[in-house]
Each structure stands twice: as structure tokens, then as C-alpha cells.
Amino acid sequence: MEKKTPGGKPYSESSNPVVAHSSRAGGASDPMQYPETNEGLIRLLLTRLERISVDSYWAHRASGVRGALTKILGQMETGEAVDPASLRTNLRVGFEVLRKAAEEYL
């Protein structure tokens, strides 16, 4: 099924949330361009960071990033202003922690 992103670009809907969210968010160079996509991306990242094993070296760092992203998500949901630089930094760090934690198991 073909749908359109908020920018009007078509994308194929997938049952895999990673594919669906990444294909929608992939065209946005500025994370604040499509706030609804940011919320989905934050939720996706939060669920992935929660799954990092407590035995992992990266678990403590993941916990801190999850806290920061949860706070940002709360601000978005209540309509408060979100600092774009903070959002970008926390998303970047979150994905980096996820990548590093995954490398531990390879």
C-alpha cells in the first residue's frame, strides 16, 4: 500500500515498524521538520534502548538517554517547545549507544 509522507513523497507501508519509520524519516534532514515523525522515531528508539541487556557496558548510558528522550517526548505531547539541538543530540547519542551495544554481541 502506498502512502505519502507529510512532505508529499510516496512510501510503501510495511508491517516492520523499523522499515516504516526509517523510510518516512529518512527524507527529513531536520528532525523538527515533521514533529509527528520525531515522536514515532523517539518511541522506536526508546523501545530499542529498553531492550539493551543490563549486563551490557552500554546499559547505564542507554538509561540516561532514555530519560532525556522521555522528557522530550513529554514536552512534545503537552505542546511545550522542544529545543531542536537537544532533540538532534539525544537522537544521535541514542542511536550511537544502540549501535555500540549491538557491536558487543558481534
N, C-alpha and C positions, 0 to 999 in steps of 0.2 A: 504494500500500500504506500503510495507516495503522498507525502505531506510537504508543507512549506515551513521554513524557519521564520521567525519574526522579520528577518531581512528579506524574505521572499524567495530564498533559494530552496529548491526542492531537495528532499532527502527521503530515503527509504526507511520506513519504520521497521524496527527489529524487536524481537522478543528479548534480546540480550540488552539489559539496561546500559552496559558499558558501551556497546556499539551505538545505541540510540543516543545517549547523551554526548558521547565524544564526537559523533558525526554532526550533531547540531551545534555544539560549542566550538568545533574545530574552525569554523569560519570567522569567529569573533576574535579580533586581535585585542580588543579592550574588554576585560571582564565586566565592566559596568555597562557595556552596550546593550546587553539583553539580561536584565536582572532576573527574570524567571529562569533563564538557563543557569545563571550563577547559583540560584537556590538548589536546582537539581544537581549541579556539579558538587556543591558543598555537601549535600546529603549523600551522594555517591561516595565522595571521599571520606566522609565520616564513617560510613558503614565499612569501608575497606580498612581504615585505620583501626577500627574497633577489633578487627579480626587478627591483628598482629599478636603473635604469641607473647605471653607475659615473660617467657624465657628469652625473648629476643633482646638484644642490646638496644634496639630502637624503640622498645615499648614505652619507656618513660618519655622520650621525645614525642612519640605519637600522642601520648596522653595530653601533653601541653598544647600541641597543635589542634587536637580535637576540642579542647576547651576554648581556644581562640576562635575556631570556626563555629562552634556552637553559639558563642556570644555574637558573632557577626550574623549568623542565621536568625537569631532572636531579634536583632536590630532590623533586619530586612522584613521579618514577619510583622513587626509592630510599626513599620513605616519610618523608623528613625534613619537618619543619614548614616551611610556607611562610607568610611574612608577607603577610596579606591586603592590606594597604595597598600594599606593594611590587608585588604582583600587579596590583591595580587600576591603579596609576600606570603601570606598564610597558605594560599593555594599552592604556590610554588614549593614552599617548605613541606607541605603535606604530601605532595606527590614525590618529592625527593626522599622523604622518610619512608614512604611506601616502597619506592624503588630499592632503597638500601636494605630494607627489611627483606624484600624478596630475594635480593642477591645473597643474603645469608644462607638461604636454603638451596642455592645452586651449586 
